[in-house]
Amino acid sequence: MKLTKNHKFRTDEIQKQTLIVLDEKYKINVSNFIRQAIAEKLEREKETIFKNYKEVQCYFKKINECPF
């Protein structure tokens, strides 16, 4: 079973150059960097998400697990 899926997202030129520098100069795995950044953002805003969206909260209670 494949756990990851390919997604396309838009970046501006400065963001693209930053990701290239992270990859080439600092040898940082850009895919993992993006995944960690998204996970951190979701963790920071989890309270707001649950507070504003009752249906999301009810859904996670039904399945009894939270993906973040």
C-alpha contacts under 8 A as a table, 3 or more apart, distances in Angstrom:
res1	aa1	res2	aa2	distance
2	K	5	K	7.65
11	T	15	Q	5.82
11	T	16	K	6.19
12	D	15	Q	5.42
12	D	16	K	6.27
13	E	16	K	5.06
13	E	17	Q	6.19
14	I	17	Q	5.14
14	I	18	T	6.14
15	Q	18	T	5.01
15	Q	19	L	6.25
16	K	19	L	5.22
16	K	20	I	6.26
17	Q	20	I	5.01
17	Q	21	V	6.17
18	T	21	V	5.12
18	T	22	L	6.19
19	L	22	L	5.05
19	L	23	D	6.21
19	L	30	V	6.58
20	I	23	D	5.11
20	I	24	E	5.99
21	V	24	E	5.20
21	V	25	K	5.31
21	V	26	Y	6.97
22	L	25	K	5.81
22	L	26	Y	5.09
22	L	27	K	6.26
22	L	28	I	5.51
22	L	29	N	7.94
22	L	30	V	7.13
23	D	26	Y	5.92
23	D	27	K	4.72
23	D	28	I	4.96
23	D	29	N	6.25
23	D	30	V	6.18
24	E	27	K	5.51
24	E	28	I	7.78
28	I	33	F	7.37
29	N	32	N	5.54
29	N	33	F	6.18
30	V	33	F	4.83
30	V	34	I	6.13
31	S	34	I	5.29
31	S	35	R	6.25
32	N	35	R	4.97
32	N	36	Q	6.03
33	F	36	Q	5.25
33	F	37	A	6.15
34	I	37	A	5.03
34	I	38	I	6.19
35	R	38	I	5.23
35	R	39	A	6.18
36	Q	39	A	5.01
36	Q	40	E	6.06
37	A	40	E	5.15
37	A	41	K	6.16
38	I	41	K	5.09
38	I	42	L	6.19
39	A	42	L	5.17
39	A	43	E	6.13
39	A	68	F	6.68
40	E	43	E	5.03
40	E	44	R	6.15
41	K	44	R	5.17
41	K	45	E	6.21
42	L	45	E	5.19
42	L	46	K	5.61
42	L	68	F	6.85
43	E	46	K	5.17
43	E	68	F	6.52
44	R	47	E	7.54
45	E	48	T	5.30
45	E	49	I	6.16
46	K	49	I	5.05
46	K	50	F	6.13
47	E	50	F	5.24
47	E	51	K	5.94
48	T	51	K	5.02
48	T	52	N	5.97
49	I	52	N	5.41
49	I	53	Y	5.90
50	F	53	Y	5.33
50	F	54	K	6.32
50	F	56	V	6.63
50	F	57	Q	5.57
51	K	54	K	6.64
53	Y	56	V	5.50
53	Y	57	Q	6.70
54	K	57	Q	5.04
54	K	58	C	6.18
55	E	58	C	5.03
55	E	59	Y	6.05
56	V	59	Y	5.03
56	V	60	F	6.28
57	Q	60	F	5.32
57	Q	61	K	6.28
58	C	61	K	5.07
58	C	62	K	6.26
59	Y	62	K	5.10
59	Y	63	I	6.46
60	F	63	I	5.20
60	F	64	N	5.64
60	F	65	E	5.91
60	F	66	C	6.06
61	K	64	N	4.83
61	K	65	E	7.12
